[in-house]
Amino acid sequence: LLGAGLLLSDSPRGVVRFSVPMDALRFLLPNLWPEAEAAACRSNL
């Protein structure tokens, strides 16, 4: 999960926190963040 960017930590033994990369938002939570779709469309141009 750390490698996929779904969890973040400030150190190797630190507390982890949930994180969703902007490019994954449109797949994990469709229609919830239109900014994610717009950013994906801009990066495909």
C-alpha positions as CSV (number, residue, x, y, z in Angstrom):
1,L,0.0,0.0,0.0
2,L,2.9,2.3,0.6
3,G,4.3,1.6,-2.8
4,A,0.9,2.3,-4.4
5,G,0.6,5.6,-2.6
6,L,-2.5,4.6,-0.6
7,L,-0.7,4.9,2.7
8,L,1.9,7.6,3.6
9,S,4.3,7.8,6.5
10,D,6.9,10.4,7.5
11,S,9.4,7.7,8.5
12,P,9.9,4.0,8.1
13,R,8.5,3.3,11.6
14,G,6.2,6.3,11.8
15,V,2.5,6.4,11.9
16,V,0.8,5.7,8.6
17,R,-2.1,7.7,7.2
18,F,-4.6,7.0,4.4
19,S,-3.8,8.8,1.1
20,V,-5.3,8.6,-2.3
21,P,-3.2,9.8,-5.3
22,M,-5.0,12.3,-7.4
23,D,-4.7,10.1,-10.5
24,A,-6.5,7.2,-8.6
25,L,-9.5,9.3,-7.5
26,R,-11.4,9.0,-10.8
27,F,-11.2,5.2,-10.5
28,L,-11.7,4.7,-6.8
29,L,-14.4,7.4,-6.3
30,P,-15.9,8.2,-9.7
31,N,-17.9,11.5,-10.0
32,L,-16.9,12.6,-6.6
33,W,-14.0,14.8,-7.5
34,P,-14.4,16.4,-11.0
35,E,-10.9,18.0,-10.5
36,A,-9.4,14.5,-10.7
37,E,-11.1,13.8,-14.1
38,A,-10.0,17.3,-15.4
39,A,-6.4,16.7,-14.3
40,A,-6.4,13.3,-16.0
41,C,-7.7,14.8,-19.2
42,R,-5.1,17.5,-19.2
43,S,-2.3,15.0,-18.6
44,N,-3.5,12.9,-21.6
45,L,-3.1,15.9,-24.0
